[in-house]
Every structure is written in structure tokens, then in C-alpha cells.
């Protein structure tokens, strides 16, 4: 069953005309980031392997990659980032403080997680559509 999903993801949010897309490793990880950034267009890749193989839309300018904080997550995220970069899409890898963004959210709360993500994202770009300006 999962083999047929290779390259695909579960979509959340408004994808039409988005310039920024956030792809996450696993459903809980992605939805945790989405809780902190509720206007972001999200793609939940169900596993690290699916994250590495994700087929992102060619219309985006930036691909934000929310990975787990382990070797498997790093390998998958950087594999995806390398492909996006080769396609002219700016990749930005986001790493949680703990094991994953769900643990960051449940431990620190939504306000703390949003503050950290806003700070991380703000150091990378000044214009995006992850939240309203």
C-alpha cells in the first residue's frame, strides 16, 4: 500500500497560488507545525522515505522541510532539499529542538513553537506566505 504513495503527500491548507510549501516528515510532525503556522500550505509525507521522494509542485519558490531530529530525518530532508535546489526551488530545512515537532509542541506549547519557527523563518527570508504580513 505505501509503495503506491511514493512521491505523494497528504495536503492541508490552501495550495492554490502558494509560493511557500511546508513538507513534513510524518503526519503528527506536519500537523504540529501547522498548528503553529495555521495559514501555511502543508504536505504531510508519511515517512522519511516518502519525504525524500516527495514530488513538490514546480510553481513554488520555497520548500520548507520539517524533519525529525534524527539521522533518518536528516538524510531524507537533505535528499529532498538537494532535488529542490537542483530544480531552482529554495529549500529550507527546519529541525525541531527535541525528537520531532510534535514533542516540541506538546512540551513547549503552541506560542513557544510559533515564536521559534517565526525566528527561524525570519532569518531565511523576509517575504513568504506562511503567515500574513
Secondary structure, DSSP 4 states (H G I P E B T S, - for coil): -GGGGTT--EEES--TT-SEEEEEESHHHHHHHHHHSTTS-EEEESSHHHHHT----TT-SEEEEEE-SSHHHHHHHHHHHHHHHHTT-EEEEEE-SSSSHHHHHHHH-HHHHHHHHHHHHHHH-S--SSS--
